[in-house]
Amino acid sequence: MRYFMGPDVWAPTVQDIDAAGHERVESLAEAEVFVNTSSDPAAVPEGHPLYDLPNATMTPHMGASFQVAEHHMGAIFTANAAAWERGEPMPTRLDPDAGY
């Protein structure tokens, strides 16, 4: 499995992803895009072609966190994993209508 990191990690901006070409993302078995949901403007704006790629998974970028945040991230991860194992929607799934 191959991954496309960005825009926060692999490329600083969506424009850099665009410059790299969507063909690169489309050629991957699976693309995982980490997005900064607190940036303004949004890291991946509403209507961006990355949302329509069937092999792309958008997840919030949660790097460089403090110890307190790590505790909360563990609880979120556990809740998501438990829901996934039960075949239920994950509590923190992405909402393309909201832009993330």
C-alpha positions, -999 to +999 in steps of 0.1 A: +000+000+000+013+035-009+004+068+007+003+104-004+011+127+025-002+162+025-011+189+023+004+196+058+031+170+057+040+162+021+032+196+005+027+229+024-004+239+003-032+225-018-016+244-047+015+223-043-006+192-044-022+206-076+012+213-090+022+176-084-007+165-104-038+145-095-025+118-117+001+110-090-027+105-064-049+086-088-020+062-095-017+051-059-034+020-045-047+042-017-041+078-008-043+091+027-044+129+030-039+145+064-056+179+066-053+207+091-090+214+100-082+245+119-065+265+091-080+295+075-085+291+046-092+254+048-062+232+039-084+214+013-112+237+003-148+226-003-152+212-038-115+203-043-110+173-066-093+153-039-127+147-023-139+129-054-110+104-057-122+069-048-088+059-034-084+089-011-090+090+026-090+124+043-080+124+080-073+153+104-036+160+109-028+157+146+010+161+147+032+177+174+006+174+202+011+179+239+008+151+265-028+162+275-039+161+239-024+127+234-047+113+261-077+126+242-065+114+209-062+079+223-098+080+235-109+092+200-089+065+183-103+038+206-139+050+199-133+051+162-117+016+162-145+001+183-172+016+159-153+003+129-151-032+144-189-031+150-195-020+114-208+014+125-199+048+113-169+063+131-179+091+155-153+114+140-158+106+104-152+133+078-180+156+067-173+168+031-204+190+033-187+209+062-154+211+042-134+186+063 
